[in-house]
Amino acid sequence: MYIGEIISVLASFGLPYKIRPVRFRWSGRLLPVNDITYSWKTRDGESIIYHFSVSDGKTLYELSFNTRSLLWRLENLADDS
């Protein structure tokens, strides 16, 4: 399901150029990132967008990080219900 909302994310930024979301806040809930199942990057003009398929153990979420605006978004979610 498409969401497309700007969210707050606690992330680890390591070397070399390694970004890892740790947890994020959405709809008043603080959700852990238990697993990163896939990651990729795309371009939008001059921006590089890092995408992460992450799970909290129940639901699969797609998060994105825009390197130009420094904003995180919850792009999509898929749950088992």
N, CA, C and O atoms as a GROMACS GRO file, in nm:
protein
  324
    1MET      N    1   0.084  -0.117   0.000
    1MET     CA    2   0.000   0.000   0.000
    1MET      C    3   0.090   0.124   0.000
    1MET      O    4   0.182   0.135   0.081
    2TYR      N    5   0.062   0.217  -0.091
    2TYR     CA    6   0.141   0.340  -0.099
    2TYR      C    7   0.106   0.433   0.017
    2TYR      O    8  -0.012   0.455   0.046
    3ILE      N    9   0.209   0.488   0.084
    3ILE     CA   10   0.191   0.581   0.194
    3ILE      C   11   0.247   0.719   0.157
    3ILE      O   12   0.173   0.818   0.156
    4GLY      N   13   0.377   0.727   0.126
    4GLY     CA   14   0.439   0.851   0.080
    4GLY      C   15   0.450   0.961   0.183
    4GLY      O   16   0.448   1.079   0.147
    5GLU      N   17   0.462   0.927   0.312
    5GLU     CA   18   0.470   1.028   0.419
    5GLU      C   19   0.612   1.050   0.466
    5GLU      O   20   0.693   0.957   0.473
    6ILE      N   21   0.643   1.177   0.498
    6ILE     CA   22   0.771   1.209   0.561
    6ILE      C   23   0.766   1.157   0.704
    6ILE      O   24   0.667   1.177   0.775
    7ILE      N   25   0.874   1.090   0.746
    7ILE     CA   26   0.879   1.031   0.880
    7ILE      C   27   1.012   1.066   0.947
    7ILE      O   28   1.106   1.112   0.882
    8SER      N   29   1.018   1.043   1.078
    8SER     CA   30   1.142   1.057   1.154
    8SER      C   31   1.206   0.920   1.164
    8SER      O   32   1.140   0.820   1.193
    9VAL      N   33   1.338   0.916   1.140
    9VAL     CA   34   1.411   0.790   1.144
    9VAL      C   35   1.538   0.807   1.225
    9VAL      O   36   1.610   0.906   1.210
   10LEU      N   37   1.566   0.711   1.311
   10LEU     CA   38   1.695   0.703   1.377
   10LEU      C   39   1.778   0.609   1.292
   10LEU      O   40   1.740   0.493   1.270
   11ALA      N   41   1.891   0.659   1.243
   11ALA     CA   42   1.973   0.579   1.151
   11ALA      C   43   2.119   0.586   1.192
   11ALA      O   44   2.164   0.679   1.259
   12SER      N   45   2.191   0.485   1.151
   12SER     CA   46   2.335   0.478   1.170
   12SER      C   47   2.400   0.511   1.036
   12SER      O   48   2.364   0.454   0.933
   13PHE      N   49   2.496   0.602   1.038
   13PHE     CA   50   2.571   0.638   0.918
   13PHE      C   51   2.716   0.598   0.941
   13PHE      O   52   2.786   0.659   1.022
   14GLY      N   53   2.761   0.497   0.870
   14GLY     CA   54   2.897   0.447   0.888
   14GLY      C   55   2.976   0.457   0.760
   14GLY      O   56   2.929   0.507   0.658
   15LEU      N   57   3.097   0.408   0.766
   15LEU     CA   58   3.186   0.410   0.650
   15LEU      C   59   3.189   0.271   0.589
   15LEU      O   60   3.170   0.174   0.662
   16PRO      N   61   3.212   0.256   0.462
   16PRO     CA   62   3.211   0.363   0.363
   16PRO      C   63   3.070   0.384   0.308
   16PRO      O   64   3.014   0.294   0.246
   17TYR      N   65   3.015   0.498   0.330
   17TYR     CA   66   2.885   0.539   0.277
   17TYR      C   67   2.774   0.439   0.311
   17TYR      O   68   2.691   0.407   0.227
   18LYS      N   69   2.774   0.392   0.433
   18LYS     CA   70   2.677   0.291   0.478
   18LYS      C   71   2.570   0.358   0.563
   18LYS      O   72   2.600   0.420   0.665
   19ILE      N   73   2.446   0.347   0.519
   19ILE     CA   74   2.331   0.401   0.592
   19ILE      C   75   2.247   0.283   0.638
   19ILE      O   76   2.218   0.192   0.561
   20ARG      N   77   2.209   0.286   0.767
   20ARG     CA   78   2.128   0.176   0.820
   20ARG      C   79   2.019   0.233   0.911
   20ARG      O   80   2.049   0.282   1.019
   21PRO      N   81   1.891   0.226   0.867
   21PRO     CA   82   1.783   0.269   0.956
   21PRO      C   83   1.773   0.174   1.075
   21PRO      O   84   1.784   0.052   1.059
   22VAL      N   85   1.753   0.230   1.195
   22VAL     CA   86   1.747   0.152   1.318
   22VAL      C   87   1.604   0.144   1.370
   22VAL      O   88   1.557   0.036   1.410
   23ARG      N   89   1.534   0.257   1.370
   23ARG     CA   90   1.391   0.260   1.406
   23ARG      C   91   1.331   0.387   1.348
   23ARG      O   92   1.403   0.480   1.311
   24PHE      N   93   1.197   0.389   1.340
   24PHE     CA   94   1.130   0.505   1.282
   24PHE      C   95   0.996   0.528   1.350
   24PHE      O   96   0.936   0.437   1.408
   25ARG      N   97   0.949   0.653   1.342
   25ARG     CA   98   0.822   0.692   1.402
   25ARG      C   99   0.722   0.716   1.290
   25ARG      O  100   0.746   0.792   1.196
   26TRP      N  101   0.606   0.648   1.303
   26TRP     CA  102   0.500   0.664   1.206
   26TRP      C  103   0.365   0.645   1.277
   26TRP      O  104   0.348   0.550   1.354
   27SER      N  105   0.272   0.734   1.252
   27SER     CA  106   0.138   0.730   1.310
   27SER      C  107   0.143   0.718   1.463
   27SER      O  108   0.066   0.643   1.523
   28GLY      N  109   0.233   0.793   1.525
   28GLY     CA  110   0.243   0.796   1.670
   28GLY      C  111   0.309   0.674   1.731
   28GLY      O  112   0.313   0.662   1.854
   29ARG      N  113   0.360   0.584   1.649
   29ARG     CA  114   0.425   0.462   1.700
   29ARG      C  115   0.573   0.465   1.667
   29ARG      O  116   0.613   0.513   1.561
   30LEU      N  117   0.654   0.413   1.757
   30LEU     CA  118   0.797   0.397   1.734
   30LEU      C  119   0.820   0.251   1.695
   30LEU      O  120   0.798   0.160   1.775
   31LEU      N  121   0.864   0.230   1.571
   31LEU     CA  122   0.876   0.095   1.516
   31LEU      C  123   1.022   0.057   1.500
   31LEU      O  124   1.100   0.134   1.444
   32PRO      N  125   1.061  -0.061   1.549
   32PRO     CA  126   1.200  -0.105   1.533
   32PRO      C  127   1.224  -0.158   1.392
   32PRO      O  128   1.133  -0.209   1.328
   33VAL      N  129   1.348  -0.146   1.347
   33VAL     CA  130   1.388  -0.212   1.223
   33VAL      C  131   1.463  -0.338   1.265
   33VAL      O  132   1.581  -0.333   1.299
   34ASN      N  133   1.393  -0.451   1.261
   34ASN     CA  134   1.453  -0.578   1.300
   34ASN      C  135   1.536  -0.639   1.190
   34ASN      O  136   1.631  -0.713   1.216
   35ASP      N  137   1.501  -0.608   1.063
   35ASP     CA  138   1.571  -0.669   0.951
   35ASP      C  139   1.563  -0.577   0.830
   35ASP      O  140   1.459  -0.518   0.802
   36ILE      N  141   1.674  -0.564   0.759
   36ILE     CA  142   1.676  -0.496   0.629
   36ILE      C  143   1.682  -0.607   0.526
   36ILE      O  144   1.784  -0.676   0.513
   37THR      N  145   1.573  -0.625   0.452
   37THR     CA  146   1.566  -0.737   0.358
   37THR      C  147   1.626  -0.704   0.222
   37THR      O  148   1.667  -0.794   0.149
   38TYR      N  149   1.630  -0.576   0.187
   38TYR     CA  150   1.684  -0.535   0.056
   38TYR      C  151   1.710  -0.386   0.060
   38TYR      O  152   1.640  -0.312   0.130
   39SER      N  153   1.810  -0.341  -0.014
   39SER     CA  154   1.835  -0.197  -0.028
   39SER      C  155   1.884  -0.168  -0.170
   39SER      O  156   1.948  -0.252  -0.233
   40TRP      N  157   1.852  -0.049  -0.217
   40TRP     CA  158   1.890  -0.007  -0.351
   40TRP      C  159   1.891   0.145  -0.355
   40TRP      O  160   1.843   0.210  -0.262
   41LYS      N  161   1.945   0.202  -0.462
   41LYS     CA  162   1.942   0.347  -0.476
   41LYS      C  163   1.897   0.386  -0.615
   41LYS      O  164   1.918   0.314  -0.713
   42THR      N  165   1.832   0.504  -0.620
   42THR     CA  166   1.785   0.561  -0.746
   42THR      C  167   1.828   0.708  -0.750
   42THR      O  168   1.879   0.762  -0.652
   43ARG      N  169   1.807   0.770  -0.863
   43ARG     CA  170   1.835   0.913  -0.878
   43ARG      C  171   1.707   0.987  -0.911
   43ARG      O  172   1.620   0.936  -0.981
   44ASP      N  173   1.699   1.110  -0.857
   44ASP     CA  174   1.590   1.201  -0.890
   44ASP      C  175   1.655   1.336  -0.915
   44ASP      O  176   1.674   1.415  -0.822
   45GLY      N  177   1.690   1.363  -1.042
   45GLY     CA  178   1.767   1.484  -1.072
   45GLY      C  179   1.905   1.474  -1.008
   45GLY      O  180   1.979   1.380  -1.034
   46GLU      N  181   1.939   1.572  -0.924
   46GLU     CA  182   2.068   1.572  -0.856
   46GLU      C  183   2.066   1.491  -0.727
   46GLU      O  184   2.171   1.469  -0.666
   47SER      N  185   1.950   1.446  -0.685
   47SER     CA  186   1.937   1.372  -0.559
   47SER      C  187   1.961   1.223  -0.579
   47SER      O  188   1.919   1.165  -0.679
   48ILE      N  189   2.030   1.164  -0.483
   48ILE     CA  190   2.039   1.019  -0.476
   48ILE      C  191   1.941   0.977  -0.368
   48ILE      O  192   1.941   1.032  -0.257
   49ILE      N  193   1.858   0.880  -0.400
   49ILE     CA  194   1.759   0.829  -0.305
   49ILE      C  195   1.799   0.686  -0.268
   49ILE      O  196   1.810   0.599  -0.354
   50TYR      N  197   1.819   0.664  -0.139
   50TYR     CA  198   1.846   0.530  -0.088
   50TYR      C  199   1.714   0.470  -0.042
   50TYR      O  200   1.640   0.533   0.033
   51HIS      N  201   1.686   0.349  -0.085
   51HIS     CA  202   1.563   0.278  -0.051
   51HIS      C  203   1.598   0.157   0.035
   51HIS      O  204   1.699   0.091   0.012
   52PHE      N  205   1.514   0.130   0.134
   52PHE     CA  206   1.535   0.018   0.223
   52PHE      C  207   1.403  -0.057   0.241
   52PHE      O  208   1.301   0.003   0.275
   53SER      N  209   1.406  -0.186   0.218
   53SER     CA  210   1.294  -0.272   0.250
   53SER      C  211   1.324  -0.327   0.390
   53SER      O  212   1.420  -0.402   0.408
   54VAL      N  213   1.241  -0.288   0.488
   54VAL     CA  214   1.269  -0.323   0.628
   54VAL      C  215   1.148  -0.390   0.691
   54VAL      O  216   1.034  -0.373   0.646
   55SER      N  217   1.174  -0.466   0.797
   55SER     CA  218   1.067  -0.535   0.868
   55SER      C  219   1.079  -0.509   1.018
   55SER      O  220   1.189  -0.500   1.072
   56ASP      N  221   0.963  -0.498   1.084
   56ASP     CA  222   0.959  -0.490   1.230
   56ASP      C  223   0.924  -0.626   1.289
   56ASP      O  224   0.897  -0.636   1.409
   57GLY      N  225   0.924  -0.728   1.208
   57GLY     CA  226   0.888  -0.863   1.250
   57GLY      C  227   0.747  -0.903   1.210
   57GLY      O  228   0.714  -1.022   1.207
   58LYS      N  229   0.663  -0.803   1.179
   58LYS     CA  230   0.525  -0.832   1.138
   58LYS      C  231   0.495  -0.774   1.001
   58LYS      O  232   0.426  -0.837   0.920
   59THR      N  233   0.546  -0.656   0.975
   59THR     CA  234   0.510  -0.581   0.855
   59THR      C  235   0.636  -0.546   0.777
   59THR      O  236   0.741  -0.522   0.836
   60LEU      N  237   0.625  -0.543   0.645
   60LEU     CA  238   0.733  -0.503   0.556
   60LEU      C  239   0.708  -0.359   0.513
   60LEU      O  240   0.600  -0.326   0.465
   61TYR      N  241   0.809  -0.274   0.529
   61TYR     CA  242   0.800  -0.132   0.496
   61TYR      C  243   0.907  -0.097   0.394
   61TYR      O  244   1.014  -0.157   0.393
   62GLU      N  245   0.878   0.001   0.308
   62GLU     CA  246   0.981   0.059   0.223
   62GLU      C  247   1.007   0.201   0.272
   62GLU      O  248   0.919   0.286   0.270
   63LEU      N  249   1.130   0.224   0.318
   63LEU     CA  250   1.173   0.357   0.360
   63LEU      C  251   1.266   0.413   0.254
   63LEU      O  252   1.336   0.337   0.186
   64SER      N  253   1.267   0.546   0.239
   64SER     CA  254   1.363   0.608   0.147
   64SER      C  255   1.428   0.728   0.214
   64SER      O  256   1.367   0.796   0.297
   65PHE      N  257   1.554   0.754   0.177
   65PHE     CA  258   1.630   0.866   0.229
   65PHE      C  259   1.683   0.946   0.111
   65PHE      O  260   1.756   0.893   0.027
   66ASN      N  261   1.647   1.076   0.106
   66ASN     CA  262   1.689   1.166  -0.001
   66ASN      C  263   1.816   1.238   0.045
   66ASN      O  264   1.813   1.311   0.144
   67THR      N  265   1.927   1.219  -0.026
   67THR     CA  266   2.055   1.279   0.014
   67THR      C  267   2.061   1.429  -0.007
   67THR      O  268   2.147   1.495   0.052
   68ARG      N  269   1.973   1.484  -0.086
   68ARG     CA  270   1.972   1.630  -0.108
   68ARG      C  271   1.887   1.701  -0.003
   68ARG      O  272   1.932   1.800   0.056
   69SER      N  273   1.766   1.653   0.020
   69SER     CA  274   1.676   1.717   0.118
   69SER      C  275   1.700   1.666   0.260
   69SER      O  276   1.658   1.729   0.357
   70LEU      N  277   1.769   1.550   0.273
   70LEU     CA  278   1.794   1.483   0.400
   70LEU      C  279   1.665   1.438   0.469
   70LEU      O  280   1.659   1.428   0.591
   71LEU      N  281   1.561   1.412   0.389
   71LEU     CA  282   1.432   1.367   0.442
   71LEU      C  283   1.415   1.217   0.422
   71LEU      O  284   1.455   1.160   0.320
   72TRP      N  285   1.354   1.155   0.521
   72TRP     CA  286   1.314   1.015   0.514
   72TRP      C  287   1.164   1.009   0.482
   72TRP      O  288   1.088   1.095   0.526
   73ARG      N  289   1.125   0.908   0.406
   73ARG     CA  290   0.984   0.885   0.375
   73ARG      C  291   0.949   0.738   0.396
   73ARG      O  292   1.031   0.649   0.373
   74LEU      N  293   0.827   0.717   0.441
   74LEU     CA  294   0.768   0.584   0.436
   74LEU      C  295   0.696   0.576   0.304
   74LEU      O  296   0.592   0.640   0.286
   75GLU      N  297   0.749   0.500   0.212
   75GLU     CA  298   0.693   0.493   0.076
   75GLU      C  299   0.577   0.395   0.068
   75GLU      O  300   0.469   0.430   0.020
   76ASN      N  301   0.599   0.274   0.114
   76ASN     CA  302   0.500   0.166   0.100
   76ASN      C  303   0.503   0.077   0.222
   76ASN      O  304   0.599   0.075   0.298
   77LEU      N  305   0.394   0.002   0.239
   77LEU     CA  306   0.393  -0.103   0.340
   77LEU      C  307   0.311  -0.219   0.292
   77LEU      O  308   0.217  -0.204   0.213
   78ALA      N  309   0.349  -0.338   0.341
   78ALA     CA  310   0.277  -0.460   0.310
   78ALA      C  311   0.271  -0.542   0.437
   78ALA      O  312   0.374  -0.570   0.497
   79ASP      N  313   0.151  -0.581   0.479
   79ASP     CA  314   0.140  -0.665   0.598
   79ASP      C  315   0.067  -0.794   0.562
   79ASP      O  316   0.016  -0.809   0.451
   80ASP      N  317   0.063  -0.885   0.657
   80ASP     CA  318   0.003  -1.017   0.632
   80ASP      C  319  -0.147  -1.021   0.654
   80ASP      O  320  -0.211  -1.123   0.630
   81SER      N  321  -0.204  -0.908   0.701
   81SER     CA  322  -0.350  -0.912   0.730
   81SER      C  323  -0.435  -0.889   0.608
   81SER      O  324  -0.557  -0.889   0.617
   0.00000   0.00000   0.00000
